[in-house]
Amino acid sequence: MADAQQQPIELLYWPTPNGWKVSIMLEECGLPYEIKLVNIGKGDQFAPDFLAVSPNNKIPAIIDPNGPGGTPISVFESGAILQYLGRKTGKFYPTDERKRVEVEEWLYWQVSGLGPMAGQAHHFRLYAPEKIPYAVSRYTNEVHRLYGVMNKRLEDREFLAGDFSIADIACIGWAKLWERQGQDIAEFPHLGRWIETVKARPGVQRGLAVNAEQKTDLSKDKAAQSVLFGQRAR
């Protein structure tokens, strides 16, 4: 467990696949933290105090009062937060350069590929005001390809990059939503096994449960969609 004297990290958060990355990491590391909810359906992400921490108006972000040299630090972008917390704790982010490169390959693969493509699949399958067959097919097929990459990678290993790492933490929140992305997990048995293995970890379960009651079906909330997809405050 972390030093009880440490001030808690402030997690600016909403229960989404990107938000879960950091709640899972904090739980897995045993770091004290407190939640500041940023209701992205109501436009909280456009508030000046949030933009001062996360200028791209996206969750998650953190404020660590126990930053480098004892000075507070704020970090935005989920991948950067995972790396920061990995360096801070020495957990789930190896110091050996070859092992670290392997973890970073799969972390960057997620933040540049799996997350954006799965997000677009969600959007055009569930939220777009009109069905655009080309867009639905384009992003559903790309997620299928990416799942095939993961499935092949996991054919002969338990986790994506050696031991359980920030690469697995980055991917689980998106991969567990395979149905929403129009996928049949039976086509990807190694990926399916990995999903169940990662979801069985107590830290992952606690991280996924953080404010889970706040998560709603935005496909039926047109006002929230206008905020999220119109990129303006309500």
C-alpha positions, -999 to 999 in steps of 0.1 A, spaced: 0 0 0 11 36 -5 24 57 23 -6 68 44 10 103 48 7 109 11 -19 134 0 -44 118 -23 -41 123 -61 -71 141 -75 -86 122 -104 -107 143 -128 -129 115 -142 -160 102 -158 -166 64 -162 -155 58 -198 -129 35 -213 -103 63 -210 -113 72 -175 -111 36 -165 -75 34 -175 -65 57 -146 -90 45 -120 -77 10 -127 -40 21 -125 -46 39 -92 -63 9 -77 -37 -15 -90 -9 7 -75 -26 12 -42 -23 49 -44 -46 71 -24 -69 92 -46 -101 112 -46 -125 116 -75 -136 149 -90 -164 140 -114 -164 157 -148 -198 151 -163 -190 151 -200 -227 150 -210 -233 183 -192 -202 201 -204 -181 201 -173 -151 195 -195 -153 231 -208 -151 247 -173 -121 270 -170 -107 251 -140 -108 218 -159 -93 234 -190 -64 247 -169 -54 211 -163 -66 194 -195 -65 220 -223 -79 195 -249 -112 193 -228 -110 156 -225 -110 133 -194 -91 119 -176 -65 141 -159 -48 140 -125 -34 165 -100 -7 149 -79 1 171 -48 32 148 -43 48 155 -76 85 155 -86 106 172 -59 75 174 -37 59 200 -59 24 194 -73 20 184 -109 -10 180 -132 -10 155 -161 -35 151 -189 -38 124 -216 -45 89 -204 -13 74 -218 9 101 -202 -9 95 -169 -2 58 -170 34 64 -177 37 90 -150 21 67 -124 42 38 -135 74 58 -130 61 72 -97 54 38 -82 77 15 -101 47 -7 -110 34 -21 -143 60 -1 -163 94 -19 -164 127 0 -160 146 -24 -183 148 -6 -216 139 -35 -239 109 -44 -217 99 -8 -214 99 -4 -252 77 -34 -256 52 -20 -232 53 14 -249 47 -1 -283 14 -16 -271 5 15 -251 9 38 -281 -9 12 -303 -39 16 -280 -39 54 -277 -34 59 -315 -53 30 -328 -76 8 -307 -91 37 -288 -98 61 -316 -110 33 -340 -133 17 -314 -146 52 -305 -155 59 -341 -172 25 -343 -192 33 -312 -201 67 -327 -213 56 -361 -230 24 -349 -248 40 -319 -248 78 -319 -247 92 -354 -280 109 -362 -282 91 -395 -267 57 -404 -239 60 -429 -231 25 -441 -196 33 -453 -186 48 -419 -202 19 -400 -184 -7 -422 -151 13 -422 -147 15 -384 -163 -19 -376 -139 -36 -400 -109 -17 -386 -117 -27 -351 -120 -63 -364 -85 -60 -378 -71 -45 -346 -87 -73 -326 -70 -98 -349 -37 -81 -341 -43 -85 -304 -55 -121 -308 -24 -130 -327 -2 -112 -301 -19 -131 -273 -16 -165 -289 15 -175 -270 15 -151 -240 -7 -142 -211 -4 -104 -214 4 -80 -242 40 -71 -232 55 -95 -207 40 -92 -173 7 -74 -166 15 -37 -175 1 -3 -184 -4 -17 -219 -30 -41 -206 -46 -14 -184 -49 9 -215 -66 -17 -236 -91 -35 -213 -117 -7 -211 -121 -7 -249 -118 -44 -255 -144 -54 -230 -169 -34 -250 -165 -57 -281 -203 -61 -286 -208 -23 -290 -181 -24 -316 -199 -50 -337 -175 -78 -330 -180 -115 -322 -154 -123 -295 -157 -160 -304 -136 -152 -335 -108 -141 -312 -103 -168 -285 -69 -156 -272 -82 -121 -269 -113 -134 -252 -92 -153 -227 -71 -122 -220 -102 -101 -214 -114 -125 -188 -80 -128 -172 -76 -90 -169 -112 -85 -157 -107 -111 -129 -80 -89 -112 -94 -73 -81 -77 -39 -89 -93 -39 -123 -127 -47 -109 -124 -19 -84 -112 5 -111 -141 -3 -134 -166 1 -105 -156 37 -97 -188 58 -100 -202 31 -124 -237 43 -114 -231 75 -132 -227 58 -166 -258 63 -187 -268 53 -222 -260 84 -242 -274 70 -274 -308 82 -260 -297 115 -246 -297 140 -275 -288 170 -253 -257 152 -240 -248 142 -276 -249 178 -287 -224 186 -260 -201 156 -267 -202 157 -305 -208 194 -310 -179 201 -287 -197 229 -269 -210 235 -234 -247 230 -228 
